[in-house]
Amino acid sequence: MSRLPPRPDLDWTDDGTPEDRRAGDIYFSRQSGLEETRLVFLKGCGLPERWAGKARFTIGELGFGTGLNFLAAWELWRANRPGPEAWLHFVSFEGFPLDREDAARALSAWPELGDLPGKLLDRWPERALGVQRQVWPEEGVTLTLHTGDIMETLPSSRFLADAWFLDGFSPAKNPEMWDKSLWPMVHQRCMDGVSIGTFTVAGFVRRGLSEAGFNVAKVEGFGRKRERLEVRLEDPPAPEADPYGLRSPARAPDKVRIVGAGIAGACLARTFLERGLEVEVLEAGDGPAREASGNPLGLVMPRLDAGDTAQARLLIGAYLRARQFYSGRPGVHETDVLQRPKDDREAERIAKVLADPPLGLENLEAAASGQLHKRALIVEPAVLVESLLDGAVLRTGRLFTLEDLDPDVPTILAAGQGADALLPWLGLAGRLGQVELAEVGVEAPASAIASGHYALALGKKRLWGATFEAWDGRVPEPSDAAREQNMAALETLDPYWRQSVKAAPLTSRAGVRATTADRLPLIGAVPDEVRAREVFDGVRHGKTVEADAPLIDGLYLAGGYGSRGFTWAPWAGEILAGQLLGEPAPASGPELEAVSPMRLILRALKRGG
């Protein structure tokens, strides 16, 4: 099976309606798809009345298609938003995503939607399996799209919906989207008093929903469909055990405190500021981006694995979110990156990636000597971090201890290796990284090449490196040995400006990057290690322990990014915003478990530790 989601076999009817020949069905009513959406889904779910007075409202949808239902809900939200701080979250599932051009053609039929189709098309999800999150903070709207087989994506999703739109193709033509095994999973993802709308009245759909505990009623339909269903659920499902500490707190906070003003803390700050929260940032140094985030230039490019695993998908999801989050911000420049294999092992991995790519040609293609990553980013950290922190209260020269925790104000540790001093059981290992910088007399557009090391050009700046060495705990200082290593790497990389930098004065910079044993970040609630080992002691003996992870009240972590801090940081912001504010998760359950701090304790217990 291909790692790229399949495209629909698209055709267009004489009246301009898109049709999927594979399913033998059209995407929306020929009479008026928008009016059908407004009746079947918006009115059918009691909107906008049901979101009145709510700070957050979440809609789940089976079948994203052209995005018409999302845009209709957005239009209604724009006209009836409960308040300036209220948020609409739309979570959808799609197995055969349209490309941007076909979506634009389909949505052109609805000029009455104004600028909304353009807003969506500007951020149309990339062709990739997994979860993608788009955010429009000025509108209070998020879109979370799960792409892939519904039997995989729905059970791995994490959210609770106030309303559901069931809008797959006709049950007779696309039965897998209406299989009765889905309804208990939908039930598990329902809030109290959930409402469900759908155009179908097929008997097996009605029976399946009833068996799953829903109250099903036939009502007047739209157009040639004489009837449709309105479905209600009065009793919410019982919560499942939470061994990884992923559950949201009982009350969403109005303020957060962030420890660390590097790129990790800055992305968190911007994410929560855009959600309308008050943000305080504590920094032990004398200013932001003084440590590992303080290099003059940084590179954001994907790390693509040959296998299709939860870890591989989270790396792609994090990269796509980073690119979307940074787009248009100060100090951010788009470029292509030529990646050459550094050795035979990496050459084999790249060959496997290109044989079955996880991203479409708009993002990745083969090159004569490796692979080309399109639309990657070069960032100027000082400029970017300052803009991200704008609006936060920044307190420098402030050391944080666990005694400073305030149960009413969640605290997020984003202090890199500094988290290890507060929580030594994390086992973070510092890795020393050195880069070289030169200023030359020739301006150059943003450009990059990578092969183990990397070389970047932007304007008159040239930067290359970086080493990845063991750290002895002392204040990081540049070394001649690291410079020699970087200069040797530059000879191998061979960017077009290599000769010019040899005559320019060089500056070296060293920083420490916090890494984990499995090279995955730590993002989520911090467990109480002693109590967690007691609660889950049976895991040491091979038992399955169904229990909630004991947590340190109000303490969260975002770190262990290694050399990919600029890639992980925006994704971590969305994960923690989702958890703290009760929003849909921007990743699958297995992905969230793979980065949860609690995984370290459970893994140690499984190994008998």
Secondary structure, 3 states (H helix, E strand, C coil): CCCCCCCCCEEECCCCCEEECCCCEECCCCCCHHHHHHHHHHHCCCCCHHHCCCCEEEEEEECCCCCHHHHHHHHHHHHHCCCCCCEEEEEEEECCCCCHHHHHHHHCCCHHHCCHHHHHHHCCCCCCCEEEEEEECCCCEEEEEEECCHHHHHHHCCCCEEEEEECCCCCCCCHHHHCCCHHHHHHHCEEEEEEEEECCCCHHHHHHHHHCCCEEEEEECCCCCCEEEEEEECCCCCCCCCCCCCCCCCCCCCEEEEECCCHHHHHHHHHHHHCCCEEEEEECCCCCCCCHHHCCCEEECCCCCCCCCHHHHHHHHHHHHHHHHHCCCCCEEEEEEEECCCCHHHHHHHHHHHHCCCCCCCCEEEECCEEEEEEEEEECHHHHHHHHHCCCEEEECCCCCHHHCECCECEEECCCCHHHHHCHHHCCEEEEEEEEEEEEEEEEEEEEEECCCEEEEEEEEEEEECCCEECCCCCCCCCHHHHHHHHHHHHHHCCCCHHHHHCCCEEEEEEEEEECCCCCCEEEEEECHHHHHHHCHHHHHCCCCCCCCCEEEEEEEEECCCCCHHHHHHHHHHHHHHHHHCCCCCCCHHHHHHHCCHHHHHHHHHCCC
